[in-house]
Amino acid sequence: MRALLALLRPLALPVTLIVAVSALLLYMDSSARTAAAASTVPRVAVIQHASQASLDESLKGMLDTFAAQGYVDGRNIRLQLFNAEGDIATANSIAQQVTDGSFDLVVTVSTPSMQTVATANKQRHVPHVFGVVTDPYSSGVGANRENPLDHPAWMAGVGSMVPVGEPLAIALAMNPSMKRVGLVWNSAESNSRAYAEATRAACAKLGLELLEANAENSSAVGEAASSLVARGIDAILVTGDVTVLVAVDSVVAAARRGHIPVFSLIPPNTRKGAIFDFGADFTQLGAIVGQMAIEVLQGRKTTAAIPILNVVPEKLFINTVAIAEVQDRWRLPPEILRKASVVIDQTGEHAGPAAATAPH
């Protein structure tokens, strides 16, 4: 710019013209610096498969972690959120968009989101961090259960499969006469298939009969639950099936008509009427995924160097109001109540006894 001004002065051009040219050059120089700075700000795509409580809580935990680490959208990071709202065609379209090279990192929440991005990303290899996935090893993305570091180099994340035997044992402690458990699930979801297999094994070990009904979409969930109630089950178990979780209200409604309870592996379905949830603290799980994403962004770790492990920060929710509705057969033993992190009663939702002893 100085060289150009030096050339202009001998021409005896009007001062106003020289000032105008100077202002233009300054603007162009500033715009170039701004564009260069913007190009160094990482672009991160965050995808969830549906609007559902556990996924929403995980997303909040992740974004809160970004904020706590000083990442502000529009200043030192550019975040773009996507939600497929349970539609696979939309999920595939989003996956193609976020792996086209315009993002520096993709973070997915849920098994279907992980799978669609993994499929779209096979050629470009955009760094991908995933979470809220039941069983990444059986989902077809290339993770090896026997060797947590054996996975595609551009992917990393955590599984969060809850041991099904534990909630079944809680249910038996609440109702020792429980014999038949119902399960609604969608066979098209690999996460649901993993839980169905685990539930069969756990029920067989505990001497329980498992009755199953398939629901290929959320509109079919209520009818599937009603069919189980008509077959004389003692309770309905809800696992990490996104199709069922989106329509969990219809499961609870069908169970109430049959005067039987619902219990789940996915907090916080107690807010929907389940008698208890034993599963992951999804806000904390989201924070773990967020921290992993930050380490990748900062270059402290590569996705290739991160082992894919199963991580379940356990949390027990209890709904005493829902238990009271089936109190002739179900009770709340004191030893179970002591393990509760959250209790819902007639006055609302409160921290449970376990919350007072939890590490901070």
C-alpha positions in Angstrom: 0.0 0.0 0.0 2.8 2.5 0.8 4.5 1.8 -2.5 1.3 2.6 -4.3 0.8 5.9 -2.4 4.4 6.8 -3.3 3.6 6.3 -7.0 0.4 8.5 -6.7 2.1 11.5 -5.1 4.3 12.6 -8.0 1.2 12.6 -10.2 -0.1 15.6 -8.2 -3.5 13.9 -7.8 -6.1 15.6 -5.7 -5.7 15.0 -2.0 -9.3 13.7 -1.8 -8.5 11.0 -4.4 -5.4 9.9 -2.6 -7.4 9.7 0.7 -10.1 7.6 -1.0 -7.6 5.2 -2.5 -5.9 4.9 0.9 -9.2 4.1 2.6 -9.9 1.5 -0.1 -6.6 -0.2 0.3 -6.9 -0.2 4.1 -10.3 -1.8 3.8 -9.0 -4.4 1.4 -6.1 -5.2 3.8 -8.4 -5.5 6.8 -10.8 -7.7 4.9 -8.0 -10.0 3.9 -6.8 -10.3 7.5 -10.4 -11.0 8.7 -10.9 -13.7 6.0 -7.5 -15.2 7.0 -8.5 -15.3 10.6 -11.9 -16.8 9.8 -10.3 -19.6 7.8 -8.4 -20.6 10.9 -11.5 -20.9 13.1 -12.5 -24.6 13.3 -15.8 -25.6 11.9 -17.6 -28.3 13.8 -20.8 -30.1 12.8 -22.9 -31.7 15.7 -25.5 -34.1 14.7 -28.3 -35.8 16.7 -30.7 -38.3 15.2 -33.9 -37.2 17.0 -35.4 -34.8 19.5 -35.4 -37.1 22.6 -34.6 -36.4 26.2 -31.4 -38.5 26.5 -30.0 -37.1 23.2 -30.9 -33.5 24.2 -29.2 -33.9 27.6 -26.1 -35.3 26.0 -26.0 -32.4 23.5 -26.3 -30.0 26.4 -23.5 -31.6 28.3 -21.3 -31.4 25.2 -22.0 -27.8 24.4 -21.6 -26.8 28.1 -18.2 -28.4 28.0 -17.2 -26.4 24.9 -18.3 -23.2 26.6 -16.4 -24.1 29.8 -13.3 -24.6 27.8 -13.6 -21.1 26.3 -15.1 -22.0 22.9 -17.6 -19.4 21.8 -19.5 -19.9 18.6 -18.7 -17.3 16.0 -15.5 -16.2 17.8 -13.1 -19.1 18.1 -15.3 -21.9 16.8 -18.1 -22.2 14.3 -20.7 -24.8 15.5 -23.5 -26.0 13.3 -26.2 -28.2 14.8 -28.2 -30.8 12.8 -31.1 -32.9 13.8 -32.5 -35.6 11.5 -35.7 -35.9 13.6 -35.7 -39.6 13.3 -35.8 -39.7 9.5 -33.1 -41.9 8.0 -33.2 -40.2 4.5 -32.6 -36.9 6.3 -29.8 -38.4 8.3 -28.1 -39.7 5.2 -28.4 -36.2 3.6 -26.9 -34.5 6.6 -24.1 -37.1 6.7 -23.2 -36.3 3.0 -23.3 -32.5 3.8 -21.0 -32.7 6.8 -18.4 -34.9 5.2 -18.0 -32.8 2.0 -14.8 -31.2 3.4 -16.4 -28.0 4.7 -16.1 -29.1 8.4 -12.9 -29.8 10.4 -14.7 -32.1 12.8 -18.0 -34.0 13.0 -19.5 -35.0 16.4 -22.5 -37.4 16.4 -25.0 -38.2 19.1 -26.7 -41.6 18.8 -26.0 -44.8 16.9 -27.9 -44.0 13.7 -26.0 -40.6 13.5 -22.7 -42.4 13.9 -23.5 -45.0 11.3 -24.8 -42.6 8.6 -21.7 -40.3 9.0 -19.3 -43.3 9.1 -20.8 -44.6 5.8 -20.6 -41.1 4.1 -17.1 -40.5 5.4 -15.4 -43.7 4.1 -13.6 -41.8 1.3 -12.9 -38.3 2.7 -12.0 -39.2 6.3 -13.1 -36.1 8.1 -12.3 -36.5 11.9 -15.4 -37.9 13.6 -16.1 -38.2 17.3 -19.2 -40.1 18.5 -21.2 -40.7 21.7 -24.5 -42.0 23.0 -23.9 -45.2 21.1 -25.1 -48.5 22.6 -22.6 -50.9 21.0 -20.1 -49.4 18.5 -18.5 -52.8 18.0 -21.6 -54.4 16.5 -22.7 -51.3 14.5 -20.7 -52.1 11.4 -18.3 -49.1 11.6 -15.1 -51.1 12.0 -14.6 -51.0 15.8 -13.0 -54.1 17.3 -14.4 -55.2 20.7 -11.2 -57.1 21.4 -8.8 -54.2 20.7 -10.2 -50.8 21.5 -7.5 -49.1 19.4 -8.4 -51.1 16.3 -10.8 -48.8 14.5 -10.8 -46.4 11.5 -8.1 -43.8 12.2 -10.5 -40.9 11.5 -13.1 -42.1 14.1 -13.1 -42.1 17.9 -15.8 -42.1 20.6 -17.4 -44.0 23.4 -20.1 -46.7 23.7 -22.6 -46.6 26.6 -24.2 -50.0 26.9 -25.8 -50.5 30.3 -25.6 -54.1 31.7 -29.2 -55.2 31.4 -29.0 -57.5 34.3 -28.7 -54.6 36.8 -32.1 -53.0 36.1 -33.7 -56.4 35.9 -32.3 -57.1 39.3 -33.7 -53.8 40.6 -37.1 -54.7 39.2 -37.0 -58.1 40.9 -36.1 -56.5 44.2 -39.2 -54.3 43.8 -41.4 -57.2 42.8 -40.0 -60.7 43.5 -43.0 -62.3 41.8 -42.2 -60.7 38.4 -42.0 -63.5 35.8 -42.7 -62.1 32.4 -41.0 -59.0 30.9 -42.1 -57.3 27.7 -39.8 -55.6 25.2 -40.7 -53.4 22.3 -37.9 -52.9 19.8 -37.0 -52.0 16.3 -35.0 -54.7 14.5 -33.7 -52.1 12.0 -31.6 -50.4 14.7 -28.3 -52.1 15.5 -28.3 -50.6 19.0 -31.7 -52.1 19.6 -30.6 -55.5 18.3 -27.6 -55.4 20.7 -29.9 -54.6 23.7 -32.5 -57.3 22.6 -29.7 -59.9 22.6 -28.4 -58.8 26.0 -31.9 -58.7 27.5 -32.6 -62.3 26.3 -29.4 -63.5 28.0 -30.1 -61.5 31.2 -33.7 -62.8 31.5 -32.5 -66.4 30.9 -30.0 -66.0 33.7 -32.5 -64.6 36.1 -35.2 -67.1 35.2 -37.5 -64.5 33.6 -39.6 -65.0 30.4 -39.1 -62.3 27.8 -41.9 -61.5 25.4 -41.0 -59.3 22.4 -42.8 -57.1 19.9 -41.3 -55.3 17.0 -42.1 -51.7 16.0 -40.6 -50.6 12.7 -41.4 -46.9 13.4 -42.5 -44.7 16.3 -46.2 -44.8 15.2 -46.2 -48.5 15.7 -44.8 -48.5 19.2 -48.1 -48.0 21.1 -49.8 -50.9 19.3 -46.7 -53.2 20.0 -46.8 -52.3 23.7 -50.5 -53.0 23.9 -50.0 -56.4 22.3 -47.5 -57.3 25.0 -49.9 -56.1 27.8 -52.6 -58.4 26.3 -50.2 -61.3 26.6 -50.0 -61.0 30.3 -46.6 -59.5 31.0 -45.7 -58.1 34.5 -43.7 -55.1 33.3 -42.3 -53.5 30.2 -38.6 -52.7 29.8 -37.5 -49.8 27.6 -33.9 -50.0 26.3 -31.8 -47.7 24.1 -34.0 -48.0 21.0 -34.4 -44.5 19.5 -37.7 -45.5 17.8 -39.2 -46.6 21.1 -37.8 -43.7 23.1 -39.3 -41.1 20.8 -42.7 -42.7 21.5 -42.2 -43.7 25.1 -45.4 -41.9 26.1 -47.4 -44.5 24.2 -45.6 -47.3 26.0 -46.4 -45.8 29.4 -50.0 -45.3 28.3 -50.4 -48.9 27.2 -48.8 -50.2 30.4 -51.1 -48.0 32.6 -54.2 -49.4 30.9 -52.9 -52.9 31.9 -52.0 -51.7 35.4 -48.3 -52.7 34.9 -45.2 -50.6 35.2 -42.5 -49.5 32.8 -38.8 -49.4 33.7 -36.0 -48.3 31.5 -32.3 -48.1 30.9 -32.5 -44.6 29.6 -32.9 -41.7 32.1 -35.0 -39.6 32.5 -38.1 -41.7 31.4 -39.3 -41.5 35.0 -40.5 -38.0 34.0 -42.7 -39.7 31.5 -44.1 -42.2 34.0 -41.6 -45.0 34.3 -41.2 -46.4 37.8 -37.4 -46.2 37.5 -34.5 -45.6 35.1 -31.1 -47.2 35.6 -28.6 -46.1 33.0 -26.1 -43.5 32.0 -26.0 -39.9 33.2 -26.4 -38.5 29.7 -25.3 -34.9 30.6 -22.1 -36.3 32.0 -21.7 -38.6 29.0 -22.1 -35.6 26.7 -19.4 -33.8 28.6 -17.0 -36.8 28.1 -17.7 -36.7 24.4 -17.3 -32.9 24.3 -13.9 -33.1 26.1 -12.8 -35.8 23.6 -13.8 -33.5 20.7 -11.9 -30.6 22.2 -8.7 -32.7 22.6 -8.9 -33.6 18.9 -9.5 -29.9 17.9 -6.5 -28.8 19.9 -4.3 -31.5 18.5 -3.6 -33.0 21.9 -4.9 -36.3 20.7 -5.7 -37.8 17.3 -8.8 -39.9 16.7 -6.5 -42.8 15.8 -4.9 -42.7 19.3 -8.2 -42.7 21.2 -9.5 -46.2 22.3 -13.2 -46.9 21.8 -14.4 -47.9 25.2 -17.7 -48.5 26.9 -18.4 -45.7 29.4 -21.5 -45.6 31.6 -21.6 -42.9 34.3 -24.4 -44.7 36.2 -27.5 -42.9 37.5 -30.7 -44.2 39.1 -34.0 -42.2 38.8 -37.0 -43.4 40.9 -40.6 -42.3 40.5 -42.5 -43.0 43.7 -45.8 -41.7 42.2 -45.6 -44.3 39.4 -44.8 -47.0 41.9 -47.8 -46.1 44.0 -50.0 -46.8 41.0 -49.0 -50.4 41.0 -48.4 -50.7 44.7 -50.3 -54.0 45.2 -47.4 -55.8 43.6 -44.5 -53.4 43.5 -42.7 -51.7 46.4 -39.6 -49.6 46.9 -37.1 -51.3 49.2 -35.0 -48.9 51.3 -31.8 -50.3 49.9 -32.9 -49.4 46.4 -34.0 -45.9 47.4 -30.6 -45.2 48.9 -29.0 -45.7 45.5 -31.3 -43.1 43.8 -29.6 -40.0 42.4 -33.0 -38.5 41.6 -36.4 -39.1 43.2 -39.8 -37.9 41.8 -42.6 -37.8 44.3 -45.9 -35.9 44.8 -44.1 -32.6 45.4 -41.8 -32.8 42.3 -38.3 -33.9 41.4 -35.6 -33.9 44.0 -32.0 -35.0 44.5 -32.0 -38.6 45.9 -29.9 -40.0 48.7 -27.1 -41.0 46.4 -26.6 -37.5 45.1 -25.5 -36.4 48.6 -22.7 -38.9 48.6 -21.6 -38.5 45.0 -18.1 -37.1 44.4 -18.1 -33.5 43.2 
